[in-house]
């Protein structure tokens, strides 16, 4: 009798264990199904971001999709490779950066998978990845070219004449990355090696006192600020990729490359990107470039000690009289919502303000440091000046936008500043 009761208890215990196990299986399957659906949504969002040329959003969505799945997938790899190809622009001088290393790793993983699972890979998509692989192989060869390596050594040693000579030799041999490095050397030296000046101007601003938008007296010391917003060519030469939505390349209707605009402002950068750029540029140049503080930027935008207190009632039927940077006529100085065809324009396209600074109103919002410190806060950032997407209100010198430091936008860029000696 006791043995029978013991057997019944054991059987019940086993049944409970089986029931719990089955329940856990169902819960796990349900959770997996939920994660799989969420991953599909992230993939769809990544595809949408790719079609809108917001490539860093593509990476964010793909990372989330991979985390939800708990593994890499060829769909994730495919889209990540295409997005990396877009920001690197390998055929036109990109690749000298960490993103290229990531691309090489992603290509290897995709090709290994394709070799073992050819029946799961769409032929057209494989052709796209194969084309990127060919470009990556060419880029890798350019990076390993002896003349290019010697140019890098000379640049690191600040021997700009030798660097220019080595990069030109590499460029003559078909190395497109070397041509971008030539543009960097030209920026650093202020000439193109043939005696023609390259405008890398930093404008000296005499310090003074001004009333900010809150009618508060603000004292600003002497400083230097960039004559123009940082352009894509300089960013590309320093960083090895171009994040910009409105990138400065020209294509014909069939998609063939036809040239480069060259002087569009860089955008789609967040605070971390900018700080890395400044670190790299300062290492190369042995200068101490930084972002302007909020006070410096506003003082310079108002014209500094040469301010004429300009105000104008914007040109496109704008009723309110507003204070802007540079002129009484909005059409003269700014590229904003009503007149910029929904895209950035080359820097310096309009008249400068009293200090000779261009695009302090419109074109792109400009990221600044904190109000009284040279480096912006790591969690938040402040932007001034309005953009090609802005209403006239945001183009006033005293109107600021507050954003997350990690935010990237096609209407946000920056300009350089440095202390005055």
Secondary structure as GFF3:
##gff-version 3
##sequence-region A 1 421
A	DSSP	alpha_helix	2	51	.	.	.	ID=ss1
A	DSSP	alpha_helix	55	69	.	.	.	ID=ss2
A	DSSP	alpha_helix	74	88	.	.	.	ID=ss3
A	DSSP	three_ten_helix	90	92	.	.	.	ID=ss4
A	DSSP	alpha_helix	98	116	.	.	.	ID=ss5
A	DSSP	three_ten_helix	118	120	.	.	.	ID=ss6
A	DSSP	alpha_helix	123	143	.	.	.	ID=ss7
A	DSSP	alpha_helix	146	156	.	.	.	ID=ss8
A	DSSP	alpha_helix	160	172	.	.	.	ID=ss9
A	DSSP	alpha_helix	176	189	.	.	.	ID=ss10
A	DSSP	beta_strand	202	205	.	.	.	ID=ss11
A	DSSP	beta_strand	208	211	.	.	.	ID=ss12
A	DSSP	beta_strand	217	220	.	.	.	ID=ss13
A	DSSP	beta_strand	223	226	.	.	.	ID=ss14
A	DSSP	alpha_helix	232	239	.	.	.	ID=ss15
A	DSSP	beta_strand	249	251	.	.	.	ID=ss16
A	DSSP	beta_strand	257	260	.	.	.	ID=ss17
A	DSSP	alpha_helix	271	285	.	.	.	ID=ss18
A	DSSP	beta_strand	290	291	.	.	.	ID=ss19
A	DSSP	alpha_helix	294	301	.	.	.	ID=ss20
A	DSSP	three_ten_helix	304	306	.	.	.	ID=ss21
A	DSSP	beta_strand	311	312	.	.	.	ID=ss22
A	DSSP	beta_strand	322	323	.	.	.	ID=ss23
A	DSSP	alpha_helix	330	333	.	.	.	ID=ss24
A	DSSP	beta_strand	365	368	.	.	.	ID=ss25
A	DSSP	beta_strand	380	384	.	.	.	ID=ss26
A	DSSP	three_ten_helix	392	395	.	.	.	ID=ss27
A	DSSP	beta_strand	400	404	.	.	.	ID=ss28
A	DSSP	beta_strand	412	413	.	.	.	ID=ss29
A	DSSP	beta_strand	416	419	.	.	.	ID=ss30
###
